[in-house]
């Protein structure tokens, strides 16, 4: 019997993926989140912003001298979700 795939959820307060041990959100978690929030990008960004807030505090508490920089955390939690696929971009203005 094949067991169902394990969800790629974070281990708090380390913010590593429970399944693959990559920094969360790992690639699989990102794809899952994009699929779950495909029709509501704003809600995805609000959700990720809350997680970014939690992670920043928890990671700083764990290791205040070697916690990720704010820009690294922003890119990790929100930056990837702000990028829109080329097919979703408005057409470039014609000269």
N, C-alpha and C positions, 0 to 999 in steps of 0.2 A: 504494500500500500504506500502510495506517495503522499507525503504530508504537504499541506498547502504552503505556499511561500510565506515566509515571515515578513511582516511589515517593517519597513525601514523607519523606525521611530527613534527619537533621541533618548540617550541615557543622560538624565540630569543628575548632577550639575556639570558633568563632563562635556556634554553636548557632542557626544560621539554616537554614531549609528549603532543601534542594538544588533543589527544583522551583519553589517560589513565593517564596522569599526572605523569608518571614515568620518571626518568632521561632518556633523549634521548641519544642514540638510545635504545628504550625499546625492550623487547623481540620480539614483533610483527614487529617492524621496522627492527630488525636484520634479522629475517626470510625473510622479504620482500626484503631486500637488497641482501641477499645471493641468493635468487631466481632470482632477476633482473640481478645480476652479476655472475651467475653460471658458465659462460664460460669465464669470464675475471676477475679473482681474483686480478690481478695487478691494473686494473682500479678501482676496488672497494677500494683497499688500498690507492691509490692516492686520490680518492674522500674523503675517511674518514680522511686522513691526513690533507686535506684542512679544513674540518669541525672541526677537533681537534684544528687546529691553530686558527680558528675563535672563538671557544668555550672558549679556554684558555684565550684569550684576553678579551672577553666579560664577562666571569665569574669573572675574576680578577678585571675588572673595576667596576662591580656591588658590589663586596665585597672583597676588597684587603686583608683583614685580615682573611677571612674564606673561601677563594676559594679552590676548590679541589686541592690536591697535583698533581704534574705532573704525577706520576705513576698511580694515580687513573684515571686521564683523559686518559692516554695512554691505560689502560686496558678497559676503558669504550668505547673508540672510535675505537681502533685498535686491542687490544689484542685478543678479541673474534674472529676477522676476520682472524687473523694469524693462528689460530688453524685449522688444517685440519682434516677432518673425518678420522678414522682409515682405511676406505676402499680406501682413496686416498694416504695413506702413502706407500712409496716404501717398498717392502718386506725386512725384516731384513736379513742381510747376514748370510749365513749358515756357521757353523764352519767347 
